[in-house]
Amino acid sequence: MSRRTSGDGARAWRPALRLARRDSRRHRARTVLAATLIALPIAALVAFIGVTASDTPSSEQALRGIPEGADAVITATAISRDAPPFVQLPEGPPGPWMDDAEVLPAGSEDVANVLDPDTELHEYWKSPKLIASVDLGLAPGEQRSAGAEAAGLDAIAFDRLGTVELTEAEPGALSLLVPDLSAGTLPGDANELVVSAALAERLALSPGDTVTLLAPPDAGWRSTDGNTAAAMQDSEHGFRVVGVAAQGAGGAESAAAAGTPAGTPAAGAAAAWALPGWLSGLVDDLPEGIQRHWLATGGDVTWEQTKALNEAQAFAVSRHVLTNYPPASELYPVPLNVGAYIEAVVGIIAMGVVGGLLVLFLVTPAFAVSAEQSRRSLGLAAAAGAAPRDLRRIILSQGIVLGAIGGLAGLALGVGAAVGVTAWFERLAADSGTMAQQYSLASLLTHFPWWVLPVAWPLAVGLGALAALPPARTAARMAPVDALRDRRPAAPSRGRIARLVAALGGPALIALAVGLGLIGFTVPLGEIEMDPELGMRGTAPAGAQTLGLLVAAALICGAAGLALSARAIIGWLGTRGGRARPALRLALRDAADHPSRSVPATLGVMFALAAAAFTLVTGASLVSNMRDSGTTLEWNGTFMVGPAVGVSDDFDRLLATAAVDDIRSDTPEVTGSKPIFEVARASALQLQPFRPAASACEWDEVPHVSSATRPGAELKCVNQMSGAGFNPGFRIGGLIAQSNVFLFSGDAVRATGMPGAEAAAQVLDAGGAVVNDATFISEAGTVRVGVDPDMLADEADTDEFVEVPGAYLRGLGTPFVVSPGTARALGVDATHYLGEIATVSTPLSDSELFGLLDRPAFQSLARVSIPDSTSRLAPANDPVTLAVVWSVPALLGLVAVAAATVAVLLAATQGRRDAATMHAVGAGRGTLARLGVARAAVMLGVGLPLGIAGGIAAGSYQVAWNRHIEASGAWLDTVMMWDTQFTVGLAVLVAALAAALLVARSPRSFVRRGLD
């Protein structure tokens, strides 16, 4: 008995591969179509990963935030030293923090004590937005309180005013922070200034000119610069311009977040740089609550030193740390959010199952047709002595060959698609002024994940082999006599029970999937176990693995049930077409008699549509959840204009109305505007809404989204950190707002054009209040308003409560509104102007509203607020966001169209011999065309509704899990997007039928094959 060697196995595969190559050349049409089906998912995979994973690495972005010549950027925050250490990533702070207005941050000595003795620190200071003008009249070095001069800004032409952010720096830092100069020199003393190209263009500045910078009154809100606005308010200083800097290339925020040198302005932003003097002197007089910033030079700042700085509530972005990235064991432990973990598990499993089945059943039709067309060749091989395993190798070899060809085509298409899509995104971003680095073609080419190519090509080959397994097994069992006669073997007769099992197997699996899915909701996840060595970092909860298996089993059973149901439906239809027209009757019978080609094509259509439907449901439900969770701005086609920097009510109103008039000049739909105010901080009395005494949440709780957004719903409270808690905020007013109570007249509310605006306006006109949280309204329809000298006073300390009529209005952009007259009646004696809401004769479109953000007039002085996007899939209405969020369902829709088209074309190649026979016995060309279309209609009629239903079911299941966990929100609504689902289905139907009609057209002459 001889022993089989690996060499014998390789030699056994050679003739099979040779036959596969010859077969692919012989059946070129089938090879091209089959390779296309394999290439589609591979191209989609490569393009998706290429576009989404080619962003500049965060460490590289952080490195860009360190100016050339500096070793680190260090920031000391004004967080209490008694608090836990400032936990940071090597790239910088992980998120926003709240500075304490009474805390002094760490000083230069505190920081220097942590660093090496050779390391030098160079301090710099950053201002909030300031007003800049050449007409304020201060000589270089002259400084005074703004006072009356600020109130007189309305006498200056707006084109002679601008806004600017000032950076003052010690000499060692200034030369590193200022971009390359296009004119002039660096400042030589504290009264000299370098301005950015944007500010120079705005104010027509050049070296030698004099400009005055004015700090407006402090609005009270705090940004990342803490109390700087309070230190600088109502002060102005004159400077001599000595240089104009080339424009920066990124954001002016945190270097780690923006990926640009600290102190460098955004492209097109107005900025200025000076030596220490005005800004640093004001900060020295009021240092509490103001961060301090340094550039470190002359020595490496290590990760150990960075963590030592964290003990002093400071953080560092270090070149040494980023280029010698610490191992995971040395990073700060990260707490595990159990809800987010489970939500991610369910989402990944759902997308993985849907995507895997999509890829598998896109490829399967290719090999089903291949096995059909190779039946006679296989019979000849069997008659010549080929063993069943040899027949199996022949079909598997075809799978490998077609997988290799399709994989190469998919790689090329994927890379090309990634480049094309990114270039399109870049063009959209450039045109709309919202350029995002991750959509840069240069970034794509630099950071393209080339690893995906050697991963995707073997995947394609493997998919080809996997999809060829079922027909390979069928070929191995084929009787040589039947194969030589090119006839399918007779199906074994089945009894009633077998037929019943075949008919009910699909529904039974679907029922099992539903049962497993419901059981998953009852799995106890258990408490998270903390790792004693890693502190906050924990392991996955105990029930996570069981839950993952249940979810995967439910989805796989559901998919298998749909597949079996499709097969059973096709077989059932084949016996029910007796009264149909001849073409449809023949098509139904053909589909039932040749399930090896009709069923895979149907499943390819079904799972392509299922993936598209799944994406639409989950994407639209996500956007709906985002809009439910907090304050939205749902005005109907109008906008608000307010000052970017608040100076005085007179000046701000003059600016806002002038900006509206400028928009009116070329937008005839804008007919005027209505003013919006707020309760001023200087008012003797402040207002605040309180919930009815009998239905208030505990101090550490907030209303559930369902209670806050659905008037009349039972009050449900959740922890204030819960993802399902309602967190109202402000969408209008910006940093110039001083209060939490906005004052709208009834006409201003009507101007929003929102559903319910008229009823809310009537309540305001009647002396009532409007809220965006329904839990503030009592059963009697009133709102309890607290009146007290202190802003945000506790309920127990509030002096007086007044009940006023109440109305709930979602989407107004602010939590609490009364009319100016009601505010005066309640004792408010000072108001503050916020801006103008435009009145429109016809609502403006999303694109028209977005275009207002880029208008050159008043761009630096005025701030335009536009409503949220009306798109159900996009949270914002800028072209880039719309293109990104719609690209995924659009891509899957195109894949569904292509899959259906190619599957129909593949099935049609098998019907040509039948068409020749029918034509020989008298069938006309019109009959043959109708038959081809009817064959396609049968596959589409089964696959299309099952696919959409399956995708909607899978998407609804994921949304139901998100709703159950409430980690990322309440997920109140499952948004089906029926119209878009119908559009995708119709596109697939029309494209596939058109392809079938094109292929079904009879040739001018029928040529029979020699074998026939």
Secondary structure as the mmCIF struct_conf table of DSSP 4:
data_model
#
loop_
_struct_conf.conf_type_id
_struct_conf.id
_struct_conf.beg_label_comp_id
_struct_conf.beg_label_asym_id
_struct_conf.beg_label_seq_id
_struct_conf.end_label_comp_id
_struct_conf.end_label_asym_id
_struct_conf.end_label_seq_id
HELX_LH_PP_P HELX_LH_PP_P1 SER A 2 ARG A 4
HELX_RH_AL_P HELX_RH_AL_P1 SER A 6 ARG A 26
TURN_TY1_P TURN_TY1_P1 HIS A 27 HIS A 27
HELX_RH_AL_P HELX_RH_AL_P2 ARG A 28 ALA A 53
BEND BEND1 ASP A 55 ASP A 55
HELX_LH_PP_P HELX_LH_PP_P2 THR A 56 PRO A 57
HELX_RH_AL_P HELX_RH_AL_P3 SER A 58 ARG A 64
TURN_TY1_P TURN_TY1_P2 GLY A 65 GLY A 65
BEND BEND2 ILE A 66 ILE A 66
HELX_LH_PP_P HELX_LH_PP_P3 PRO A 67 PRO A 67
TURN_TY1_P TURN_TY1_P3 GLU A 68 GLY A 69
BEND BEND3 ASP A 71 ASP A 71
STRN STRN1 ALA A 72 ALA A 76
TURN_TY1_P TURN_TY1_P4 ARG A 81 ASP A 82
BEND BEND4 ALA A 83 ALA A 83
HELX_LH_PP_P HELX_LH_PP_P4 PRO A 84 PRO A 85
STRN STRN2 LEU A 89 LEU A 89
TURN_TY1_P TURN_TY1_P5 PRO A 90 GLU A 91
STRN STRN3 GLY A 92 GLY A 92
BEND BEND5 PRO A 94 GLY A 95
TURN_TY1_P TURN_TY1_P6 ALA A 101 GLU A 102
HELX_LH_PP_P HELX_LH_PP_P5 LEU A 104 ALA A 106
HELX_RH_AL_P HELX_RH_AL_P4 SER A 108 VAL A 114
BEND BEND6 LEU A 115 LEU A 115
TURN_TY1_P TURN_TY1_P7 PRO A 117 ASP A 118
STRN STRN4 GLU A 120 SER A 133
BEND BEND7 VAL A 134 LEU A 136
HELX_LH_PP_P HELX_LH_PP_P6 LEU A 138 ALA A 139
TURN_TY1_P TURN_TY1_P8 PRO A 140 GLY A 141
STRN STRN5 GLN A 143 SER A 145
HELX_RH_AL_P HELX_RH_AL_P5 GLY A 147 ALA A 151
HELX_RH_3T_P HELX_RH_3T_P1 GLY A 152 ALA A 155
BEND BEND8 ILE A 156 ILE A 156
HELX_RH_3T_P HELX_RH_3T_P2 PHE A 158 ARG A 160
STRN STRN6 LEU A 161 ALA A 169
HELX_RH_AL_P HELX_RH_AL_P6 PRO A 171 LEU A 177
BEND BEND9 VAL A 178 VAL A 178
HELX_LH_PP_P HELX_LH_PP_P7 PRO A 179 ASP A 180
STRN STRN7 LEU A 181 GLY A 184
BEND BEND10 GLY A 188 ASP A 189
TURN_TY1_P TURN_TY1_P9 ALA A 190 ASN A 191
STRN STRN8 GLU A 192 SER A 196
HELX_RH_AL_P HELX_RH_AL_P7 ALA A 197 LEU A 203
TURN_TY1_P TURN_TY1_P10 ALA A 204 ALA A 204
TURN_TY1_P TURN_TY1_P11 PRO A 207 GLY A 208
STRN STRN9 THR A 210 ALA A 215
BEND BEND11 GLY A 220 GLY A 220
STRN STRN10 SER A 223 SER A 223
TURN_TY1_P TURN_TY1_P12 THR A 224 ASP A 225
STRN STRN11 GLY A 226 GLY A 226
TURN_TY1_P TURN_TY1_P13 ASN A 227 ASN A 227
HELX_RH_AL_P HELX_RH_AL_P8 THR A 228 MET A 232
TURN_TY1_P TURN_TY1_P14 GLN A 233 ASP A 234
STRN STRN12 SER A 235 ALA A 245
HELX_LH_PP_P HELX_LH_PP_P8 ALA A 246 GLN A 247
BEND BEND12 ALA A 249 GLY A 250
BEND BEND13 ALA A 252 GLU A 253
HELX_RH_AL_P HELX_RH_AL_P9 ALA A 255 ALA A 258
BEND BEND14 THR A 260 THR A 260
TURN_TY1_P TURN_TY1_P15 ALA A 262 GLY A 263
HELX_LH_PP_P HELX_LH_PP_P9 THR A 264 ALA A 266
TURN_TY1_P TURN_TY1_P16 ALA A 267 GLY A 268
STRN STRN13 ALA A 271 ALA A 274
BEND BEND15 PRO A 276 GLY A 277
HELX_RH_AL_P HELX_RH_AL_P10 TRP A 278 ASP A 285
BEND BEND16 LEU A 286 LEU A 286
TURN_TY1_P TURN_TY1_P17 GLU A 288 GLY A 289
STRN STRN14 ARG A 292 THR A 297
BEND BEND17 GLY A 298 GLY A 299
HELX_RH_AL_P HELX_RH_AL_P11 TRP A 303 GLU A 311
TURN_TY1_P TURN_TY1_P18 ALA A 312 GLN A 313
STRN STRN15 ALA A 314 SER A 318
HELX_RH_AL_P HELX_RH_AL_P12 ARG A 319 THR A 323
BEND BEND18 ASN A 324 ASN A 324
HELX_LH_PP_P HELX_LH_PP_P10 TYR A 325 PRO A 327
HELX_RH_3T_P HELX_RH_3T_P3 ALA A 328 GLU A 330
BEND BEND19 LEU A 331 LEU A 331
HELX_LH_PP_P HELX_LH_PP_P11 TYR A 332 PRO A 333
HELX_RH_AL_P HELX_RH_AL_P13 VAL A 338 GLN A 373
TURN_TY1_P TURN_TY1_P19 SER A 374 SER A 374
HELX_RH_AL_P HELX_RH_AL_P14 ARG A 375 ALA A 383
TURN_TY1_P TURN_TY1_P20 ALA A 384 GLY A 385
HELX_RH_AL_P HELX_RH_AL_P15 PRO A 388 SER A 432
TURN_TY1_P TURN_TY1_P21 GLY A 433 GLY A 433
HELX_RH_3T_P HELX_RH_3T_P4 GLN A 437 TYR A 439
HELX_RH_AL_P HELX_RH_AL_P16 LEU A 441 HIS A 447
TURN_TY1_P TURN_TY1_P22 TRP A 450 TRP A 451
HELX_RH_AL_P HELX_RH_AL_P17 VAL A 452 ALA A 476
TURN_TY1_P TURN_TY1_P23 ARG A 477 ARG A 477
HELX_RH_AL_P HELX_RH_AL_P18 PRO A 480 LEU A 484
TURN_TY1_P TURN_TY1_P24 ARG A 485 ASP A 486
HELX_LH_PP_P HELX_LH_PP_P12 ARG A 488 SER A 493
HELX_RH_AL_P HELX_RH_AL_P19 ARG A 496 GLY A 520
TURN_TY1_P TURN_TY1_P25 PHE A 521 THR A 522
HELX_LH_PP_P HELX_LH_PP_P13 GLU A 527 GLU A 529
STRN STRN16 MET A 530 MET A 530
HELX_LH_PP_P HELX_LH_PP_P14 ASP A 531 ASP A 531
TURN_TY1_P TURN_TY1_P26 PRO A 532 MET A 536
STRN STRN17 GLY A 538 GLY A 538
HELX_LH_PP_P HELX_LH_PP_P15 THR A 539 PRO A 541
TURN_TY1_P TURN_TY1_P27 ALA A 542 GLY A 543
HELX_RH_AL_P HELX_RH_AL_P20 ALA A 544 GLY A 574
TURN_TY1_P TURN_TY1_P28 THR A 575 THR A 575
BEND BEND20 ARG A 576 ARG A 576
TURN_TY1_P TURN_TY1_P29 GLY A 578 ARG A 579
BEND BEND21 ALA A 580 ALA A 580
HELX_RH_AL_P HELX_RH_AL_P21 PRO A 582 ASP A 593
HELX_RH_AL_P HELX_RH_AL_P22 PRO A 595 ASP A 628
BEND BEND22 SER A 629 SER A 629
STRN STRN18 GLY A 630 GLY A 630
STRN STRN19 LEU A 633 LEU A 633
BEND BEND23 ASN A 636 GLY A 637
STRN STRN20 MET A 640 PRO A 643
BEND BEND24 ALA A 644 VAL A 645
HELX_RH_AL_P HELX_RH_AL_P23 ASP A 649 ARG A 664
TURN_TY1_P TURN_TY1_P30 SER A 665 ASP A 666
TURN_TY1_P TURN_TY1_P31 PRO A 668 GLU A 669
STRN STRN21 VAL A 670 VAL A 679
TURN_TY1_P TURN_TY1_P32 ARG A 681 ALA A 682
BEND BEND25 ALA A 684 LEU A 685
STRN STRN22 GLN A 686 PHE A 690
HELX_RH_3T_P HELX_RH_3T_P5 ALA A 693 SER A 695
HELX_LH_PP_P HELX_LH_PP_P16 ALA A 696 GLU A 698
TURN_TY1_P TURN_TY1_P33 TRP A 699 ASP A 700
STRN STRN23 GLU A 701 PRO A 703
STRN STRN24 HIS A 704 HIS A 704
HELX_RH_AL_P HELX_RH_AL_P24 VAL A 705 THR A 709
BEND BEND26 ARG A 710 ARG A 710
TURN_TY1_P TURN_TY1_P34 PRO A 711 GLY A 712
HELX_LH_PP_P HELX_LH_PP_P17 ALA A 713 LEU A 715
STRN STRN25 CYS A 717 ASN A 719
TURN_TY1_P TURN_TY1_P35 GLN A 720 MET A 721
BEND BEND27 SER A 722 SER A 722
TURN_TY1_P TURN_TY1_P36 GLY A 723 ALA A 724
STRN STRN26 GLY A 725 GLY A 725
STRN STRN27 ASN A 727 ASN A 727
BEND BEND28 ARG A 731 GLY A 733
HELX_RH_3T_P HELX_RH_3T_P6 GLY A 734 ILE A 736
BEND BEND29 ASN A 740 ASN A 740
STRN STRN28 PHE A 742 LEU A 743
HELX_RH_AL_P HELX_RH_AL_P25 GLY A 746 ALA A 751
TURN_TY1_P TURN_TY1_P37 THR A 752 THR A 752
TURN_TY1_P TURN_TY1_P38 PRO A 755 GLY A 756
HELX_RH_AL_P HELX_RH_AL_P26 ALA A 757 ASP A 765
TURN_TY1_P TURN_TY1_P39 ALA A 766 GLY A 767
STRN STRN29 ALA A 769 VAL A 771
BEND BEND30 ASN A 772 ASN A 772
HELX_RH_3T_P HELX_RH_3T_P7 ALA A 774 PHE A 776
STRN STRN30 ILE A 777 ILE A 777
TURN_TY1_P TURN_TY1_P40 GLU A 779 ALA A 780
BEND BEND31 GLY A 781 GLY A 781
STRN STRN31 THR A 782 ASP A 788
BEND BEND32 PRO A 789 ASP A 790
TURN_TY1_P TURN_TY1_P41 MET A 791 LEU A 792
HELX_RH_3T_P HELX_RH_3T_P8 GLU A 795 ASP A 797
BEND BEND33 ASP A 799 ASP A 799
STRN STRN32 GLU A 800 TYR A 808
TURN_TY1_P TURN_TY1_P42 ARG A 810 GLY A 811
STRN STRN33 LEU A 812 LEU A 812
BEND BEND34 GLY A 813 PRO A 815
STRN STRN34 PHE A 816 VAL A 818
HELX_RH_AL_P HELX_RH_AL_P27 PRO A 820 ALA A 825
TURN_TY1_P TURN_TY1_P43 LEU A 826 GLY A 827
STRN STRN35 THR A 831 VAL A 840
BEND BEND35 SER A 841 THR A 842
HELX_LH_PP_P HELX_LH_PP_P18 PRO A 843 SER A 845
HELX_RH_AL_P HELX_RH_AL_P28 ASP A 846 GLY A 851
HELX_RH_3T_P HELX_RH_3T_P9 LEU A 852 ASP A 854
BEND BEND36 PRO A 856 PRO A 856
TURN_TY1_P TURN_TY1_P44 ALA A 857 LEU A 861
STRN STRN36 ALA A 862 SER A 865
HELX_LH_PP_P HELX_LH_PP_P19 PRO A 867 SER A 869
BEND BEND37 ARG A 872 LEU A 873
BEND BEND38 PRO A 875 ALA A 876
BEND BEND39 ASP A 878 ASP A 878
HELX_RH_AL_P HELX_RH_AL_P29 PRO A 879 GLN A 910
TURN_TY1_P TURN_TY1_P45 GLY A 911 GLY A 911
HELX_RH_AL_P HELX_RH_AL_P30 ARG A 912 ALA A 920
TURN_TY1_P TURN_TY1_P46 VAL A 921 GLY A 922
HELX_RH_AL_P HELX_RH_AL_P31 ARG A 925 ILE A 965
BEND BEND40 ALA A 967 SER A 968
HELX_RH_AL_P HELX_RH_AL_P32 TRP A 978 ALA A 1000
BEND BEND41 ARG A 1001 ARG A 1001
HELX_LH_PP_P HELX_LH_PP_P20 SER A 1002 PRO A 1003
BEND BEND42 ARG A 1004 SER A 1005
BEND BEND43 GLY A 1010 GLY A 1010
#
